[in-house]
Amino acid sequence: MGWWPFGRKAKSNRAPVSDPLLKDNRILISELRDACELNFDNPEEARRQIRRMQVEWSDAAQHGILTDVNRSGLDARAFRLLTCDDREWMAWLDNLEFWKPGWKPERDDED
């Protein structure tokens, strides 16, 4: 009786997330990415939404919901997206590392 018709679930390679602030940060990054990708052909509309999100992040940080580290990561992404031209816009959208939690700008890219 060793046969079982249902296979076991494959283990996920993703590490479990136990920190609720990190989960919130991933959700905020996902919302930022969704706004950009939905408006990939209209960067100005996406930039308007990014500015609105920055206000929400500021409010969340003031209420202690968002840590300074997480907010600085979100603001760094927003800065890149708000100040780039249309050619760079598509490059940022396609850069998978840019959308991962923990992304940090390169030292020469901070200006």
C-alpha positions in Angstrom: 0.0 0.0 0.0 2.9 2.4 -0.7 1.2 3.9 -3.7 -0.4 7.3 -3.3 -2.1 9.0 -6.4 -1.5 12.5 -5.2 2.0 13.9 -5.3 3.6 16.0 -2.6 3.8 19.7 -3.1 7.1 20.8 -4.4 9.0 23.0 -1.9 9.1 26.6 -2.7 12.5 28.2 -3.1 11.2 31.4 -1.6 12.2 32.0 2.0 9.2 32.5 4.3 8.5 36.1 5.2 7.8 36.5 8.9 8.4 40.2 9.2 5.1 42.1 8.6 6.9 45.3 7.6 8.8 43.4 4.9 5.5 42.1 3.6 4.2 45.6 3.5 7.2 46.7 1.7 6.8 44.0 -0.9 3.2 45.0 -1.4 4.2 48.7 -1.8 6.8 47.7 -4.3 4.3 45.6 -6.2 1.8 48.5 -6.3 4.5 50.8 -7.6 5.4 48.3 -10.3 1.8 47.7 -11.2 1.2 51.4 -11.7 4.2 51.7 -13.9 3.5 48.6 -16.0 -0.2 49.5 -16.5 1.0 52.9 -17.8 4.1 51.7 -19.6 3.0 53.6 -22.7 2.0 56.7 -20.7 4.8 57.5 -18.3 3.3 60.9 -17.3 0.2 59.2 -15.9 2.4 56.7 -14.0 4.5 59.6 -12.7 1.3 61.2 -11.4 0.4 58.0 -9.6 4.0 57.7 -8.2 3.7 61.2 -6.7 0.4 60.2 -5.1 2.1 57.1 -3.7 4.9 59.1 -2.2 2.4 61.1 -0.2 0.9 57.8 1.1 4.4 56.5 2.0 5.1 59.7 3.9 1.9 59.3 5.9 2.6 55.7 6.6 6.1 56.6 7.8 4.7 59.3 10.1 2.3 56.8 11.6 5.1 54.3 12.2 3.7 51.8 9.7 6.6 52.1 7.3 10.2 52.1 8.5 12.7 54.7 7.3 14.7 52.0 5.5 11.7 50.7 3.6 10.7 54.3 2.7 14.1 55.2 1.5 14.1 52.2 -0.8 10.7 53.2 -2.2 11.8 56.8 -2.6 15.0 55.8 -4.4 12.9 53.8 -6.9 10.4 56.7 -7.3 13.3 59.2 -7.8 14.6 57.0 -10.7 11.2 56.7 -12.3 10.3 60.4 -11.9 13.6 61.8 -13.3 14.3 59.4 -16.2 13.4 60.0 -19.8 11.1 57.7 -21.8 14.0 55.5 -23.0 15.3 55.0 -19.5 11.7 54.4 -18.3 11.4 51.2 -20.2 14.9 50.1 -19.0 13.8 50.6 -15.4 10.6 48.7 -16.0 12.5 45.7 -17.5 15.2 45.6 -14.7 14.1 42.8 -12.5 16.7 43.6 -9.8 15.1 47.1 -9.5 11.8 45.6 -8.3 13.3 43.3 -5.7 13.1 44.2 -2.0 16.6 45.3 -0.8 17.5 46.9 -4.1 20.0 49.8 -3.6 21.1 52.4 -6.1 24.6 52.1 -7.4 27.1 54.6 -5.9 27.5 56.6 -9.2 23.7 56.6 -9.8 22.9 58.7 -6.6 23.3 62.1 -8.2 
